[in-house]
Amino acid sequence: MKEPKVHVGILFEPQIEFILLNPYRINDMEISGKQVVTYNEGRILWNGRLYDELLFEPVNEATDAFELLDVTIGINFHWERKEDQRFLGSLKIIVENKKLTGINVIHVEDYLTSVISSEMSATASLELLEAHAVISRSWLLAQIHKNKEITETQTEYSAFTQTDESVGTTVKTTPVSTSVQTTIASVTKALPAPPPKS
């Protein structure tokens, strides 16, 4: 069975600069090097043309990478800053709320490897890393399942509920994007049990 992919929003800006470090495909052509996309009246301006959406796909999915420039990390933390970040997988650019969103389209296991390595210390015990992998995979599986249900049933969904206390009403919002389309069964990959201690 083909491994599913997840769509991970990385950046939300009026202009996104990135470098395709290897050849990527878009519209039956191969490109690489520095690229700039800009929000322009509800569309994406790239290389002098307007698009509704762009998808840059790696020629070699196992090794090709792109780099997003000036990504804000640590949002609302004391260590918030901008840095360039490198990603495997595809880069999708969409328009949302009068800005562009840069989305990393990546295999589930590559995403989990990235999450675990970014959230855990290199000195963490094997047991702690395994527990984090199980929790992360379970959370991702739940999100994929919820998104699949929302997409299939076209039901309203809210990641949060906002209450207008002066009127006493609850306002529900629908998702901005339901682009995570995956097969749930292939996401579950159990980690091997640690060897028994002697």
Contact map, one row per residue, 1 for C-alpha under 8 A:
111000000000000000000000000000000000000000000000000000000000000000000000000000000000000000000000000000000000000000000000000000000000000000000000000000000000000000000000000000000000000001000000000000
111100000000000000000000000000000000000000000000000000000000000000000000000000000000000000000000000000000000000000000000000000000000000000000000000000000000000000000000000000000000000001000000000000
111110000000000000000000000000000000000000000000000000000000000000000000000000000000000000000000000000000011000000000000000000000000000000000000000000000000000000000000000000000000000001100000000000
011111000000000000000000000000000000000000000000000000000000000000000000000000000000000000000000000000000011000000000000000000000000000000000000000000000000000000000000000000000000111001100000000000
001111100000000000000000000000000000000000000000000000000000000000000000000000000000000000000000000000001111000000000000000000000000000000000000000000000000000000000000000000000001110000000000000000
000111110000000000000000000000000000000000000000000000000000000000000000000000000000000000000000000000001111001000000000000000000000000000000000000000000000000000000000000000000001110000000000000000
000011111000000000000000000000000000000000000000000000000000000000000000000000000000000000000000000000111100000000000000000000000000000000000000000000000000000000000000000000000011000000000000000000
000001111100000000000000000000000000000000000000000000000000000000000000000000000000000000000000000000111100000000000000000000000000000000000000000000000000000000000000000000000000000000000000000000
000000111111000000000000000000000000000000000000000000000000000000000000000000000000000000000000000011110000000000000000000000000000000000000000000000000000000000000000000000000000000000000000000000
000000011111000000000000000000000000000000000000000000000000000000000010000000000000000000000000000011110000000000000000000000000000000000000000000000000000000000000000000000000000000000000000000000
000000001111100100000000000000000000000000000000000000000000000000000011000000000000000000000000000111100000000000000000000000000000000000000000000000000000000000000000000000000000000000000000000000
000000001111110000000000000000000000000000000000000000000000000000000000000000000000000000000000001111000000000000000000000000000000000000000000000000000000000000000000000000000000000000000000000000
000000000011111100000000000000000000000000000000000000000000000000000000000000000000000000000000001110000000000000000000000000000000000000000000000000000000000000000000000000000000000000000000000000
000000000001111100000000000000000000011000000000000000000000000000000000000000000000000000000000011100000000000000000000000000000000000000000000000000000000000000000000000000000000000000000000000000
000000000000111110000000000000000001111000000000000000000000000000000000000000000000000000000000001100000000000000000000000000000000000000000000000000000000000000000000000000000000000000000000000000
000000000010111111000000000000000001110000000000000000000000000000011000000000000000000000000000000101000000000000000000000000000000000000000000000000000000000000000000000000000000000000000000000000
000000000000001111100000000000000111100000000000000000000000000000011100000000000000000000000000000000000000000000000000000000000000000000000000000000000000000000000000000000000000000000000000000000
000000000000000111110000000000000111000000000000000000000000000001111000000000000000000000000000000000000000000000000000000000000000000000000000000000000000000000000000000000000000000000000000000000
000000000000000011111000000000011110000000000000000000000000000001111000000000000000000000000000000000000000000000000000000000000000000000000000000000000000000000000000000000000000000000000000000000
000000000000000001111111000000111110000000000000000000000000000011100000000000000000000000000000000000000000000000000000000000000000000000000000000000000000000000000000000000000000000000000000000000
000000000000000000111110000000011000000000000000000000000000000111100000000000000000000000000000000000000000000000000000000000000000000000000000000000000000000000000000000000000000000000000000000000
000000000000000000011111000000011000000000000000000000000110000111000000000000000000000000000000000000000000000000000000000000000000000000000000000000000000000000000000000000000000000000000000000000
000000000000000000011111100001110000000000000000000000000110000100000000000000000000000000000000000000000000000000000000000000000000000000000000000000000000000000000000000000000000000000000000000000
000000000000000000010111110001110000000000000000000000011110000100000000000000000000000000000000000000000000000000000000000000000000000000000000000000000000000000000000000000000000000000000000000000
000000000000000000000011111111100000000000000000000000011110000000000000000000000000000000000000000000000000000000000000000000000000000000000000000000000000000000000000000000000000000000000000000000
000000000000000000000001111111100000000000000000000001111000000000000000000000000000000000000000000000000000000000000000000000000000000000000000000000000000000000000000000000000000000000000000000000
000000000000000000000000111110000000000000000000000000000000000000000000000000000000000000000000000000000000000000000000000000000000000000000000000000000000000000000000000000000000000000000000000000
000000000000000000000000111111000000000000000000000000000000000000000000000000000000000000000000000000000000000000000000000000000000000000000000000000000000000000000000000000000000000000000000000000
000000000000000000000000111111100000000000000000000000000000000000000000000000000000000000000000000000000000000000000000000000000000000000000000000000000000000000000000000000000000000000000000000000
000000000000000000000011110111110000000000000000000000000000000000000000000000000000000000000000000000000000000000000000000000000000000000000000000000000000000000000000000000000000000000000000000000
000000000000000000010011110011111000000000000000000000000000000000000000000000000000000000000000000000000000000000000000000000000000000000000000000000000000000000000000000000000000000000000000000000
000000000000000000111111000001111100000000000000000000000000000000000000000000000000000000000000000000000000000000000000000000000000000000000000000000000000000000000000000000000000000000000000000000
000000000000000000111100000000111110000000000000000000000000000000000000000000000000000000000000000000000000000000000000000000000000000000000000000000000000000000000000000000000000000000000000000000
000000000000000011110000000000011111000000000000000000000000000000000000000000000000000000000000000000000000000000000000000000000000000000000000000000000000000000000000000000000000000000000000000000
000000000000000011110000000000001111100000000000000000000000000000000000000000000000000000000000000000000000000000000000000000000000000000000000000000000000000000000000000000000000000000000000000000
000000000000001111000000000000000111110000000110000000000000000000000000000000000000000000000000000000000000000000000000000000000000000000000000000000000000000000000000000000000000000000000000000000
000000000000001110000000000000000011111000011110000000000000000000000000000000000000000000000000000000000000000000000000000000000000000000000000000000000000000000000000000000000000000000000000000000
000000000000011100000000000000000001111100011100000000000000000000000000000000000000000000000000000100000000000000000000000000000000000000000000000000000000000000000000000000000000000000000000000000
000000000000011000000000000000000000111111111000000000000000000000000000000000000000000000000010011100000000000000000000000000000000000000000000000000000000000000000000000000000000000000000000000000
000000000000000000000000000000000000011111111000010000000000000000000000000000000000000000000000000000000000000000000000000000000000000000000000000000000000000000000000000000000000000000000000000000
000000000000000000000000000000000000001111100000000000000000000000000000000000000000000000000000010000000000000000000000000000000000000000000000000000000000000000000000000000000000000000000000000000
000000000000000000000000000000000000001111110000000100000000000000000000000000000000000000000010010000000000000000000000000000000000000000000000000000000000000000000000000000000000000000000000000000
000000000000000000000000000000000000001111111000011110000000000000000000000000000000000000000010000000000000000000000000000000000000000000000000000000000000000000000000000000000000000000000000000000
000000000000000000000000000000000000111101111100011111000000000000000000000000000000000000000110000100000000000000000000000000000000000000000000000000000000000000000000000000000000000000000000000000
000000000000000000000000000000000000111100111111111000000000000000000000000000000000000000000000000000000000000000000000000000000000000000000000000000000000000000000000000000000000000000000000000000
000000000000000000000000000000000001110000011111111000000000000000000000000000000000000000000000000000000000000000000000000000000000000000000000000000000000000000000000000000000000000000000000000000
000000000000000000000000000000000001100000001111100000000000000000000000000000000000000000000000000000000000000000000000000000000000000000000000000000000000000000000000000000000000000000000000000000
000000000000000000000000000000000000000000001111110000000000000000000000000000000000000000000000000000000000000000000000000000000000000000000000000000000000000000000000000000000000000000000000000000
000000000000000000000000000000000000000000001111111000000000000000000000000000000000000000000000000000000000000000000000000000000000000000000000000000000000000000000000000000000000000000000000000000
000000000000000000000000000000000000000100111101111100000000000000000000000000000000000000000000000000000000000000000000000000000000000000000000000000000000000000000000000000000000000000000000000000
000000000000000000000000000000000000000000111100111111000000000000000000000000000000000000000000000000000000000000000000000000000000000000000000000000000000000000000000000000000000000000000000000000
000000000000000000000000000000000000000001110000011111000000000000000000000000000000000000000110000000000000000000000000000000000000000000000000000000000000000000000000000000000000000000000000000000
000000000000000000000000000000000000000000110000001111100000000000000000000000000000000000011110000000000000000000000000000000000000000000000000000000000000000000000000000000000000000000000000000000
000000000000000000000000010000000000000000010000001111110000000000000000000000000000000000011100000000000000000000000000000000000000000000000000000000000000000000000000000000000000000000000000000000
000000000000000000000000010000000000000000000000000011111000000000000000000000000000000001111000000000000000000000000000000000000000000000000000000000000000000000000000000000000000000000000000000000
000000000000000000000001110000000000000000000000000001111100000000000000000000000000000001110000000000000000000000000000000000000000000000000000000000000000000000000000000000000000000000000000000000
000000000000000000000001110000000000000000000000000000111110100000000000000000000000000011100000000000000000000000000000000000000000000000000000000000000000000000000000000000000000000000000000000000
000000000000000000000111100000000000000000000000000000011111100110000000000000000000000011000000000000000000000000000000000000000000000000000000000000000000000000000000000000000000000000000000000000
000000000000000000000111100000000000000000000000000000001111100100000000000000000000000000000000000000000000000000000000000000000000000000000000000000000000000000000000000000000000000000000000000000
000000000000000000000000000000000000000000000000000000000111111100000000000000000000000000000000000000000000000000000000000000000000000000000000000000000000000000000000000000000000000000000000000000
000000000000000000000000000000000000000000000000000000001111111100000000000000000000000110000000000000000000000000000000000000000000000000000000000000000000000000000000000000000000000000000000000000
000000000000000000000000000000000000000000000000000000000001111100000000000000000000000110000000000000000000000000000000000000000000000000000000000000000000000000000000000000000000000000000000000000
000000000000000000000000000000000000000000000000000000000001111110000000000000000000000100000000000000000000000000000000000000000000000000000000000000000000000000000000000000000000000000000000000000
000000000000000000001111000000000000000000000000000000000111111111000000000000000000000110000000000000000000000000000000000000000000000000000000000000000000000000000000000000000000000000000000000000
000000000000000000011100000000000000000000000000000000000100001111100000000000000000011110000000000000000000000000000000000000000000000000000000000000000000000000000000000000000000000000000000000000
000000000000000001111100000000000000000000000000000000000000000111110000000000000000011110100000000000000000000000000000000000000000000000000000000000000000000000000000000000000000000000000000000000
000000000000000001111000000000000000000000000000000000000000000011111000000000000001111000000000000000000000000000000000000000000000000000000000000000000000000000000000000000000000000000000000000000
000000000000000111100000000000000000000000000000000000000000000001111110000000000001110000000000000000000000000000000000000000000000000000000000000000000000000000000000000000000000000000000000000000
000000000000000111100000000000000000000000000000000000000000000000111110000000000011100000000000000000000000000000000000000000000000000000000000000000000000000000000000000000000000000000000000000000
000000000000000010000000000000000000000000000000000000000000000000011111000000000111100000000000000000000000000000000000000000000000000000000000000000000000000000000000000000000000000000000000000000
000000000110000000000000000000000000000000000000000000000000000000011111100000000111100000000000000000000000000000000000000000000000000000000000000000000000000000000000000000000000000000000000000000
000000000010000000000000000000000000000000000000000000000000000000000111111000011110000000000000000000000000000000000000000000000000000000000000000000000000000000000000000000000000000000000000000000
000000000000000000000000000000000000000000000000000000000000000000000011111000011110000000000000000000000000000000000000000000000000000000000000000000000000000000000000000000000000000000000000000000
000000000000000000000000000000000000000000000000000000000000000000000001111111111000000000000000000000000000000000000000000000000000000000000000000000000000000000000000000000000000000000000000000000
000000000000000000000000000000000000000000000000000000000000000000000001111110011000000000000000000000000000000000000000000000000000000000000000000000000000000000000000000000000000000000000000000000
000000000000000000000000000000000000000000000000000000000000000000000000011111010000000000000000000000000000000000000000000000000000000000000000000000000000000000000000000000000000000000000000000000
000000000000000000000000000000000000000000000000000000000000000000000000011111110000000000000000000000000000000000000000000000000000000000000000000000000000000000000000000000000000000000000000000000
000000000000000000000000000000000000000000000000000000000000000000000000010111110000000000000000000000000000000000000000000000000000000000000000000000000000000000000000000000000000000000000000000000
000000000000000000000000000000000000000000000000000000000000000000000000010011111000000000000000000000000000000000000000000000000000000000000000000000000000000000000000000000000000000000000000000000
000000000000000000000000000000000000000000000000000000000000000000000001111111111100000000000000000000000000000000000000000000000000000000000000000000000000000000000000000000000000000000000000000000
000000000000000000000000000000000000000000000000000000000000000000000001111000111110000000000000000000000000000000000000000000000000000000000000000000000000000000000000000000000000000000000000000000
000000000000000000000000000000000000000000000000000000000000000000000111100000011111000000000000000000000000000000000000000000000000000000000000000000000000000000000000000000000000000000000000000000
000000000000000000000000000000000000000000000000000000000000000000001111100000001111100000000000000000000000000000000000000000000000000000000000000000000000000000000000000000000000000000000000000000
000000000000000000000000000000000000000000000000000000000000000000111110000000000111110000000000000000000000000000000000000000000000000000000000000000000000000000000000000000000000000000000000000000
000000000000000000000000000000000000000000000000000000000000000000111110000000000011111000000000000000000000000000000000000000000000000000000000000000000000000000000000000000000000000000000000000000
000000000000000000000000000000000000000000000000000000000000000011110000000000000001111100000000000000000000000000000000000000000000000000000000000000000000000000000000000000000000000000000000000000
000000000000000000000000000000000000000000000000000000000000000011100000000000000000111110000000000000010000000000000000000000000000000000000000000000000000000000000000000000000000000000000000000000
000000000000000000000000000000000000000000000000000000000000111111000000000000000000011111000000000000010100000000000000000000000000000000000000000000000000000000000000000000000000000000000000000000
000000000000000000000000000000000000000000000000000000001100110111000000000000000000001111100000000000011110000000000000000000000000000000000000000000000000000000000000000000000000000000000000000000
000000000000000000000000000000000000000000000000000000111100000000000000000000000000000111110000000000011100000000000000000000000000000000000000000000000000000000000000000000000000000000000000000000
000000000000000000000000000000000000000000000000000000111000000001000000000000000000000011111000000001111000000000000000000000000000000000000000000000000000000000000000000000000000000000000000000000
000000000000000000000000000000000000000000000000000011110000000000000000000000000000000001111100000001111000000000000000000000000000000000000000000000000000000000000000000000000000000000000000000000
000000000000000000000000000000000000000000000000000011100000000000000000000000000000000000111110000111100000000000000000000000000000000000000000000000000000000000000000000000000000000000000000000000
000000000000000000000000000000000000000000010000000111000000000000000000000000000000000000011111000111100000000000000000000000000000000000000000000000000000000000000000000000000000000000000000000000
000000000000000000000000000000000000001001110000000110000000000000000000000000000000000000001111111110000000000000000000000000000000000000000000000000000000000000000000000000000000000000000000000000
000000000000000000000000000000000000000000000000000000000000000000000000000000000000000000000111111110000000000000000000000000000000000000000000000000000000000000000000000000010000000000000000000000
000000000000000000000000000000000000000000000000000000000000000000000000000000000000000000000011111000000000000000000000000000000000000000000000000000000000000000000000000000000000000000000000000000
000000000000010000000000000000000000001011000000000000000000000000000000000000000000000000000011111100000000000000000000000000000000000000000000000000000000000000000000000000000000000000000000000000
000000000001111000000000000000000000001000000000000000000000000000000000000000000000000000000011111110000000000000000000000000000000000000000000000000000000000000000000000000000000000000000000000000
000000000011111100000000000000000000011000010000000000000000000000000000000000000000000000001111011111000000000000000000000000000000000000000000000000000000000000000000000000000000000000000000000000
000000001111100000000000000000000000000000000000000000000000000000000000000000000000000000001111001111100000000000000000000000000000000000000000000000000000000000000000000000000000000000000000000000
000000001111000100000000000000000000000000000000000000000000000000000000000000000000000000111100000111110000000000000000000000000000000000000000000000000000000000000000000000000000000000000000000000
000000111110000000000000000000000000000000000000000000000000000000000000000000000000000000111100000011111000000000000000000000000000000000000000000000000000000000000000000000000000000000000000000000
000000111100000000000000000000000000000000000000000000000000000000000000000000000000001111110000000001111100000000000000000000000000000000000000000000000000000000000000000000000000000000000000000000
000011110000000000000000000000000000000000000000000000000000000000000000000000000000000011110000000000111110000000000000000000000000000000000000000000000000000000000000000000000000000000000000000000
000011110000000000000000000000000000000000000000000000000000000000000000000000000000000111000000000000011111011000000000000000000000000000000000000000000000000000000000000000000000000000000000000000
001111000000000000000000000000000000000000000000000000000000000000000000000000000000000010000000000000001111111000000000000000000000000000000000000000000000000000000000000000000000000000000000000000
001111000000000000000000000000000000000000000000000000000000000000000000000000000000000000000000000000000111111100000000000000000000000000000000000000000000000000000000000000000000000000100000000000
000000000000000000000000000000000000000000000000000000000000000000000000000000000000000000000000000000000011111110000000000000000000000000000000000000000000000000000000000000000000000000000000000000
000000000000000000000000000000000000000000000000000000000000000000000000000000000000000000000000000000000111111111000000000000000000000000000000000000000000000000000000000000000000000000000000000000
000001000000000000000000000000000000000000000000000000000000000000000000000000000000000000000000000000000111111111100000000000000000000000000000000000000000000000000000000000000000000000000000000000
000000000000000000000000000000000000000000000000000000000000000000000000000000000000000000000000000000000001111111110000000000000000100110000000000000000000000000000000000000000000000000000000000000
000000000000000000000000000000000000000000000000000000000000000000000000000000000000000000000000000000000000111111111000000000000000000000000000000000000000000000000000000000000000000000000000000000
000000000000000000000000000000000000000000000000000000000000000000000000000000000000000000000000000000000000011111111100000000000000000000000000000000000000000000000000000000000000000000000000000000
000000000000000000000000000000000000000000000000000000000000000000000000000000000000000000000000000000000000001111111110000000000000000100000000000000000000000000000000000000000000000000000000000000
000000000000000000000000000000000000000000000000000000000000000000000000000000000000000000000000000000000000000111111111000000001001100100000000000000000000000000000000000000000000000000000000000000
000000000000000000000000000000000000000000000000000000000000000000000000000000000000000000000000000000000000000011111111110000000000000000000000000000000000000000000000000000000000000000000000000000
000000000000000000000000000000000000000000000000000000000000000000000000000000000000000000000000000000000000000001111111100000000000000000000000000000000000000000000000000000000000000000000000000000
000000000000000000000000000000000000000000000000000000000000000000000000000000000000000000000000000000000000000000111111100000000000000000000000000000000000000000000000000000000000000000000000000000
000000000000000000000000000000000000000000000000000000000000000000000000000000000000000000000000000000000000000000011111110100001000000000000000000000000000000000000000000000000000000000000000000000
000000000000000000000000000000000000000000000000000000000000000000000000000000000000000000000000000000000000000000001111111100000000000000000000000000000000000000000000000000000000000000000000000000
000000000000000000000000000000000000000000000000000000000000000000000000000000000000000000000000000000000000000000001001111100000000000000000000000000000000000000000000000000000000000000000000000000
000000000000000000000000000000000000000000000000000000000000000000000000000000000000000000000000000000000000000000000000111110000000000000000000000000000000000000000000000000000000000000000000000000
000000000000000000000000000000000000000000000000000000000000000000000000000000000000000000000000000000000000000000000001111111011000000000000000000000000000000000000000000000000000000000000000000000
000000000000000000000000000000000000000000000000000000000000000000000000000000000000000000000000000000000000000000000000001111111000000000000000000000000000000000000000000000000000000000000000000000
000000000000000000000000000000000000000000000000000000000000000000000000000000000000000000000000000000000000000000000000000111111100000000000000000000000000000000000000000000000000000000000000000000
000000000000000000000000000000000000000000000000000000000000000000000000000000000000000000000000000000000000000000000000000011111110000000000000000000000000000000000000000000000000000000000000010000
000000000000000000000000000000000000000000000000000000000000000000000000000000000000000000000000000000000000000000000000000111111111000000000000000000000000000000000000000000000000000000000000000000
000000000000000000000000000000000000000000000000000000000000000000000000000000000000000000000000000000000000000000010001000111111111100000000000000000000000000000000000000000000000000000000000000000
000000000000000000000000000000000000000000000000000000000000000000000000000000000000000000000000000000000000000000000000000001111111110000000000000000000000000000000000000000000000000000000010000000
000000000000000000000000000000000000000000000000000000000000000000000000000000000000000000000000000000000000000000000000000000111111111000000000000000000000000000000000000000000000000000000000000000
000000000000000000000000000000000000000000000000000000000000000000000000000000000000000000000000000000000000000000010000000000011111111100000000000000000000000000000000000000000000000000000000000000
000000000000000000000000000000000000000000000000000000000000000000000000000000000000000000000000000000000000000100010000000000001111111110000000000000000000000000000000000000000000000000000000000000
000000000000000000000000000000000000000000000000000000000000000000000000000000000000000000000000000000000000000000000000000000000111111111000000000000000000000000000000000000000000000000000110000000
000000000000000000000000000000000000000000000000000000000000000000000000000000000000000000000000000000000000000000000000000000000011111111100000000000000000000000000000000000000000000000000000000000
000000000000000000000000000000000000000000000000000000000000000000000000000000000000000000000000000000000000000100110000000000000001111111110000000000000000000000000000000000000000000000000000000000
000000000000000000000000000000000000000000000000000000000000000000000000000000000000000000000000000000000000000100000000000000000000111111111000000000000000000000000000000000000000000000110000000000
000000000000000000000000000000000000000000000000000000000000000000000000000000000000000000000000000000000000000000000000000000000000011111111100000000000000000000000000000000000000000000010000000000
000000000000000000000000000000000000000000000000000000000000000000000000000000000000000000000000000000000000000000000000000000000000001111111110000000000000000000000000000000000000000000000000000000
000000000000000000000000000000000000000000000000000000000000000000000000000000000000000000000000000000000000000000000000000000000000000111111111000000000000000000000000000000000000000000000000000000
000000000000000000000000000000000000000000000000000000000000000000000000000000000000000000000000000000000000000000000000000000000000000011111111100000000000000000000000000000000000000100110000000000
000000000000000000000000000000000000000000000000000000000000000000000000000000000000000000000000000000000000000000000000000000000000000001111111110000000000000000000000000000000000000000000000000000
000000000000000000000000000000000000000000000000000000000000000000000000000000000000000000000000000000000000000000000000000000000000000000111111111000000000000000000000000000000000000000000000000000
000000000000000000000000000000000000000000000000000000000000000000000000000000000000000000000000000000000000000000000000000000000000000000011111111100000000000000000000000000000001110100000000000000
000000000000000000000000000000000000000000000000000000000000000000000000000000000000000000000000000000000000000000000000000000000000000000001111111110000000000000000000000000000000000100000000000000
000000000000000000000000000000000000000000000000000000000000000000000000000000000000000000000000000000000000000000000000000000000000000000000111111111000000000000000000000000000000000000000000000000
000000000000000000000000000000000000000000000000000000000000000000000000000000000000000000000000000000000000000000000000000000000000000000000011111111100000000000000000000000000101100000000000000000
000000000000000000000000000000000000000000000000000000000000000000000000000000000000000000000000000000000000000000000000000000000000000000000001111111110000000000000000000000000001110000000000000000
000000000000000000000000000000000000000000000000000000000000000000000000000000000000000000000000000000000000000000000000000000000000000000000000111111111100000000000000000000000000000000000000000000
000000000000000000000000000000000000000000000000000000000000000000000000000000000000000000000000000000000000000000000000000000000000000000000000011111111111100000000000000000000100000000000000000000
000000000000000000000000000000000000000000000000000000000000000000000000000000000000000000000000000000000000000000000000000000000000000000000000001111111110000000000000000000000100000000000000000000
000000000000000000000000000000000000000000000000000000000000000000000000000000000000000000000000000000000000000000000000000000000000000000000000000111111100000000000000000000000000000000000000000000
000000000000000000000000000000000000000000000000000000000000000000000000000000000000000000000000000000000000000000000000000000000000000000000000000011111110000000000000000000000000000000000000000000
000000000000000000000000000000000000000000000000000000000000000000000000000000000000000000000000000000000000000000000000000000000000000000000000000011111111000000000000000000000000000000000000000000
000000000000000000000000000000000000000000000000000000000000000000000000000000000000000000000000000000000000000000000000000000000000000000000000000001101111100000000000000000000000000000000000000000
000000000000000000000000000000000000000000000000000000000000000000000000000000000000000000000000000000000000000000000000000000000000000000000000000001000111110000000000000111100000000000000000000000
000000000000000000000000000000000000000000000000000000000000000000000000000000000000000000000000000000000000000000000000000000000000000000000000000001000011111000000000000111100000000000000000000000
000000000000000000000000000000000000000000000000000000000000000000000000000000000000000000000000000000000000000000000000000000000000000000000000000000000001111110000000000111100000000000000000000000
000000000000000000000000000000000000000000000000000000000000000000000000000000000000000000000000000000000000000000000000000000000000000000000000000000000000111110000000000010100000000000000000000000
000000000000000000000000000000000000000000000000000000000000000000000000000000000000000000000000000000000000000000000000000000000000000000000000000000000000011111000000000110000000000000000000000000
000000000000000000000000000000000000000000000000000000000000000000000000000000000000000000000000000000000000000000000000000000000000000000000000000000000000011111100000011110000000000000000000000000
000000000000000000000000000000000000000000000000000000000000000000000000000000000000000000000000000000000000000000000000000000000000000000000000000000000000000111110000011100000000000000000000000000
000000000000000000000000000000000000000000000000000000000000000000000000000000000000000000000000000000000000000000000000000000000000000000000000000000000000000011111001111000000000000000000000000000
000000000000000000000000000000000000000000000000000000000000000000000000000000000000000000000000000000000000000000000000000000000000000000000000000000000000000001111111111000000000000000000000000000
000000000000000000000000000000000000000000000000000000000000000000000000000000000000000000000000000000000000000000000000000000000000000000000000000000000000000000111111100000000000000000000000000000
000000000000000000000000000000000000000000000000000000000000000000000000000000000000000000000000000000000000000000000000000000000000000000000000000000000000000000011111000000000000000000000000000000
000000000000000000000000000000000000000000000000000000000000000000000000000000000000000000000000000000000000000000000000000000000000000000000000000000000000000000011111100000000000000000000000000000
000000000000000000000000000000000000000000000000000000000000000000000000000000000000000000000000000000000000000000000000000000000000000000000000000000000000000000111111110000000000000000000000000000
000000000000000000000000000000000000000000000000000000000000000000000000000000000000000000000000000000000000000000000000000000000000000000000000000000000000000000111011111000000000000000000000000000
000000000000000000000000000000000000000000000000000000000000000000000000000000000000000000000000000000000000000000000000000000000000000000000000000000000000000011110001111100000000000000000000000000
000000000000000000000000000000000000000000000000000000000000000000000000000000000000000000000000000000000000000000000000000000000000000000000000000000000000000011110000111110000000000000000000000000
000000000000000000000000000000000000000000000000000000000000000000000000000000000000000000000000000000000000000000000000000000000000000000000000000000000001110111000000011111000000000000000000000000
000000000000000000000000000000000000000000000000000000000000000000000000000000000000000000000000000000000000000000000000000000000000000000000000000000000001111110000000001111100000000000000000000000
000000000000000000000000000000000000000000000000000000000000000000000000000000000000000000000000000000000000000000000000000000000000000000000000000000000001110000000000000111110000000000000000000000
000000000000000000000000000000000000000000000000000000000000000000000000000000000000000000000000000000000000000000000000000000000000000000000000000000000001111000000000000011111100000000000000000000
000000000000000000000000000000000000000000000000000000000000000000000000000000000000000000000001000000000000000000000000000000000000000000000000000000000000000000000000000001111100000000000000000000
000000000000000000000000000000000000000000000000000000000000000000000000000000000000000000000000000000000000000000000000000000000000000000000000000000000000000000000000000000111110000000000000000000
000000000000000000000000000000000000000000000000000000000000000000000000000000000000000000000000000000000000000000000000000000000000000000000000001001100000000000000000000000111111100000000000000000
000000100000000000000000000000000000000000000000000000000000000000000000000000000000000000000000000000000000000000000000000000000000000000000000000000000000000000000000000000001111100000000000000000
000011100000000000000000000000000000000000000000000000000000000000000000000000000000000000000000000000000000000000000000000000000000000000000001001100000000000000000000000000000111110000000000000000
000111000000000000000000000000000000000000000000000000000000000000000000000000000000000000000000000000000000000000000000000000000000000000000001001100000000000000000000000000000111111000000000000000
000111000000000000000000000000000000000000000000000000000000000000000000000000000000000000000000000000000000000000000000000000000000000000000001000100000000000000000000000000000001111100000000000000
000100000000000000000000000000000000000000000000000000000000000000000000000000000000000000000000000000000000000000000000000000000000000000000000000000000000000000000000000000000000111111100000000000
000000000000000000000000000000000000000000000000000000000000000000000000000000000000000000000000000000000000000000000000000000000000000000001001100000000000000000000000000000000000011111110000000000
000000000000000000000000000000000000000000000000000000000000000000000000000000000000000000000000000000000000000000000000000000000000000000000000000000000000000000000000000000000000001111110000000000
111100000000000000000000000000000000000000000000000000000000000000000000000000000000000000000000000000000000000000000000000000000000000000000000000000000000000000000000000000000000001111111000000000
001100000000000000000000000000000000000000000000000000000000000000000000000000000000000000000000000000000001000000000000000000000000000010001000000000000000000000000000000000000000001111111000000000
000000000000000000000000000000000000000000000000000000000000000000000000000000000000000000000000000000000000000000000000000000000000000011001000000000000000000000000000000000000000000111111100000000
000000000000000000000000000000000000000000000000000000000000000000000000000000000000000000000000000000000000000000000000000000000000000000000000000000000000000000000000000000000000000001111110000000
000000000000000000000000000000000000000000000000000000000000000000000000000000000000000000000000000000000000000000000000000000000000010000000000000000000000000000000000000000000000000000011111000000
000000000000000000000000000000000000000000000000000000000000000000000000000000000000000000000000000000000000000000000000000000000100010000000000000000000000000000000000000000000000000000001111100000
000000000000000000000000000000000000000000000000000000000000000000000000000000000000000000000000000000000000000000000000000000000000000000000000000000000000000000000000000000000000000000000111110000
000000000000000000000000000000000000000000000000000000000000000000000000000000000000000000000000000000000000000000000000000000000000000000000000000000000000000000000000000000000000000000000011111000
000000000000000000000000000000000000000000000000000000000000000000000000000000000000000000000000000000000000000000000000000000100000000000000000000000000000000000000000000000000000000000000001111100
000000000000000000000000000000000000000000000000000000000000000000000000000000000000000000000000000000000000000000000000000000000000000000000000000000000000000000000000000000000000000000000000111110
000000000000000000000000000000000000000000000000000000000000000000000000000000000000000000000000000000000000000000000000000000000000000000000000000000000000000000000000000000000000000000000000011111
000000000000000000000000000000000000000000000000000000000000000000000000000000000000000000000000000000000000000000000000000000000000000000000000000000000000000000000000000000000000000000000000001111
000000000000000000000000000000000000000000000000000000000000000000000000000000000000000000000000000000000000000000000000000000000000000000000000000000000000000000000000000000000000000000000000000111
